[in-house]
């Protein structure tokens, strides 16, 4: 009985921690959006950017990251109900399953899919930064130039944000001497858990306070987030046969 109570306590603490991280991530994005709105209002009234507008200190994740993202225009995400995943999309099954979760369990799962980048934009990004994206990432960005699941459980940044972070030398995941080997492309759950891409191989790593996990591909990340959200928040007494079949094929 004592061991069972211990296990239950660990699960409760874990769920509470993740929920708090989500809230922190949501507060950051709200502060970010308020900043951009203030900048846009300033530009419309004066024709210039108001450099005096800053994030409240308590809302900043990192000074360098904030400075890098300030100039990026946030585009409205597409409504999950209106998204049609192309038949030839490389990650079609993963995205359709993720969107199904959002539609079937709207109280537990939200998915924000941002407007796509075209091939010209992707090529220009590579030319300006010298970063070579894998074919999988290029295909993904032609479907969505940015993806957020549940306010930060999984976040793949837009090309614009990635470029700005890279140009400012934002590196809070490795020793300073290794910064040139990786580029930040997103985050997982938040609070210092980053998604970084190894420039040489194109592999995607989950960096968590010094520990590196090689997920290799976007497909593996989407597999993880589907399993994580379903098992932790959506599964009740009865199995969802569609999700169960999807996960069974991944074993």
C-alpha positions in Angstrom: 0.0 0.0 0.0 2.8 2.4 0.9 4.5 1.8 -2.5 1.2 2.4 -4.3 0.7 5.7 -2.5 4.3 6.7 -3.4 3.7 5.9 -7.1 0.5 7.9 -7.1 2.2 10.8 -5.5 5.0 10.8 -8.1 2.4 10.8 -10.9 0.4 13.7 -9.3 3.6 15.7 -8.9 4.7 15.0 -12.5 1.3 16.1 -14.0 1.3 19.2 -11.8 4.8 20.2 -12.9 3.9 19.8 -16.6 0.8 21.8 -16.2 2.7 24.6 -14.5 5.3 24.6 -17.4 2.5 24.9 -19.9 1.1 27.9 -18.0 4.5 29.5 -17.9 4.9 29.0 -21.7 1.4 30.4 -22.3 2.2 33.5 -20.2 5.4 34.0 -22.2 3.6 33.9 -25.6 0.9 36.3 -24.3 3.6 38.7 -23.3 5.3 38.3 -26.6 2.1 39.0 -28.5 1.4 42.1 -26.4 4.8 43.4 -27.2 4.3 42.8 -31.0 1.0 44.5 -30.9 2.5 47.5 -29.1 5.2 47.6 -31.7 2.7 47.5 -34.5 0.7 50.3 -33.0 3.8 52.4 -32.6 4.8 51.8 -36.3 1.3 52.8 -37.5 1.3 56.0 -35.5 4.9 57.1 -36.0 6.3 55.0 -38.8 9.1 53.7 -36.5 9.6 50.9 -34.1 9.3 51.8 -30.4 12.5 50.4 -29.0 11.5 51.4 -25.5 8.9 48.6 -25.3 10.3 45.6 -23.4 9.0 42.4 -21.7 8.3 42.6 -18.0 11.3 40.9 -16.4 9.3 38.1 -14.9 8.0 37.1 -18.3 11.3 36.8 -20.1 12.8 33.4 -20.7 16.0 34.8 -21.9 17.2 38.2 -23.0 18.9 37.0 -26.1 15.9 35.0 -27.2 13.5 37.9 -26.6 15.7 40.3 -28.6 15.9 37.7 -31.4 12.1 37.2 -31.6 11.0 40.8 -31.2 11.2 41.5 -34.9 9.3 38.4 -36.1 5.8 38.9 -37.2 3.4 36.4 -35.5 0.9 35.0 -38.1 -2.4 33.7 -37.0 -2.5 29.8 -36.8 -4.9 27.9 -39.0 -8.0 26.4 -37.5 -7.5 22.7 -36.9 -11.0 22.0 -38.3 -10.1 23.6 -41.6 -6.7 22.0 -42.2 -6.5 19.5 -45.0 -3.3 17.4 -45.0 -2.1 16.8 -48.5 -2.2 13.1 -49.6 1.5 13.2 -50.6 2.7 14.9 -47.4 5.6 13.1 -45.9 4.2 13.3 -42.4 0.6 12.9 -43.3 -0.4 10.1 -40.9 1.3 11.9 -38.0 -0.3 15.3 -38.6 -3.7 13.8 -39.3 -3.5 11.8 -36.0 -2.4 14.9 -34.1 -5.2 17.0 -35.6 -7.7 14.2 -34.7 -6.6 14.4 -31.1 -7.3 18.2 -31.1 -10.8 17.7 -32.6 -11.7 14.6 -30.5 -10.3 16.0 -27.2 -10.5 19.8 -27.5 -10.4 20.3 -23.7 -7.0 18.4 -23.5 -5.2 19.0 -26.8 -4.7 22.2 -28.8 -2.7 22.3 -32.1 -1.7 25.5 -33.7 -0.5 25.1 -37.3 0.9 28.2 -38.9 0.8 29.2 -42.6 3.4 27.4 -44.7 6.6 28.7 -46.2 7.1 28.3 -49.9 10.2 26.8 -51.5 11.6 30.3 -52.3 11.4 31.3 -48.7 13.1 28.1 -47.5 15.9 28.4 -50.1 16.4 32.0 -49.0 16.6 31.0 -45.4 19.3 28.4 -46.2 21.2 30.9 -48.3 21.2 33.6 -45.6 22.1 31.3 -42.7 24.2 28.6 -44.3 21.9 26.1 -42.5 21.0 23.1 -44.6 17.6 21.6 -43.7 16.8 18.0 -44.2 14.3 17.1 -46.8 11.9 16.1 -44.1 12.2 19.6 -42.5 11.8 21.3 -45.9 8.7 19.3 -46.5 7.4 20.1 -43.0 7.9 23.9 -43.5 6.1 23.8 -46.8 3.1 22.5 -44.8 3.5 24.6 -41.6 6.0 27.4 -40.9 5.7 26.8 -37.2 3.7 24.3 -35.0 2.6 24.5 -31.4 1.0 21.7 -29.4 -0.8 22.4 -26.1 0.9 25.8 -25.5 4.4 24.5 -25.6 4.3 20.7 -25.0 6.0 20.7 -28.4 6.9 23.8 -30.3 8.7 23.9 -33.7 9.6 27.5 -34.4 9.1 29.4 -37.6 12.0 29.9 -40.0 12.0 33.6 -39.1 12.5 32.9 -35.4 15.1 30.2 -36.1 17.1 32.6 -38.2 16.9 35.4 -35.7 18.0 33.1 -32.8 20.8 31.8 -34.9 22.1 35.2 -35.9 22.1 36.5 -32.4 24.1 33.5 -31.3 21.4 32.3 -28.8 22.8 29.2 -27.2 21.5 28.0 -23.8 21.8 24.3 -24.4 25.5 23.5 -24.9 28.9 24.6 -23.9 29.8 27.8 -25.6 32.4 26.2 -27.7 29.9 23.8 -29.3 27.3 26.4 -30.2 28.3 26.4 -33.9 27.5 22.7 -34.2 23.8 23.2 -33.4 20.9 25.5 -34.1 17.8 25.9 -31.9 14.6 24.9 -33.8 12.1 24.7 -31.0 11.3 23.6 -27.4 9.7 20.8 -25.5 7.4 21.4 -22.6 9.4 24.6 -21.8 11.6 25.8 -19.0 15.0 25.0 -20.6 14.1 21.9 -22.6 15.1 22.7 -26.2 14.9 21.2 -29.6 18.2 21.6 -31.4 19.3 20.4 -34.8 22.8 19.2 -35.4 24.0 21.0 -38.5 26.2 18.2 -39.7 23.7 15.4 -39.6 20.3 17.1 -39.5 19.4 15.1 -36.4 17.0 16.6 -34.0 18.0 16.4 -30.3 16.0 17.0 -27.2 18.2 18.9 -24.7 17.2 18.8 -21.1 19.5 20.5 -18.6 22.7 19.0 -20.1 21.2 15.7 -21.2 20.9 15.0 -25.0 18.4 12.6 -26.5 18.6 12.0 -30.3 15.1 11.9 -31.8 16.6 12.1 -35.3 13.5 13.2 -37.1 10.3 15.3 -36.9 8.3 12.1 -37.4 9.7 10.7 -34.1 8.9 13.9 -32.3 5.3 13.8 -33.5 5.1 10.1 -32.5 6.2 11.1 -29.0 3.8 14.0 -28.6 0.8 11.9 -29.8 1.7 9.2 -27.3 2.4 11.7 -24.5 -0.8 13.7 -24.9 -3.0 10.6 -25.4 -1.6 8.5 -22.6 -1.4 11.4 -20.1 -4.5 13.5 -20.8 -6.9 11.8 -23.3 -7.1 8.2 -22.4 -9.9 7.5 -20.0 -11.5 4.1 -19.2 -12.0 3.2 -22.9 -9.3 3.1 -25.5 -9.6 5.3 -28.6 -9.3 2.7 -31.3 -7.9 5.0 -33.9 -5.1 6.2 -31.6 -4.4 2.7 -30.3 -4.0 1.4 -33.9 -1.7 4.3 -34.7 0.5 3.7 -31.6 0.5 -0.1 -32.2 2.0 0.4 -35.6 4.8 2.5 -34.1 5.9 -0.4 -31.8 
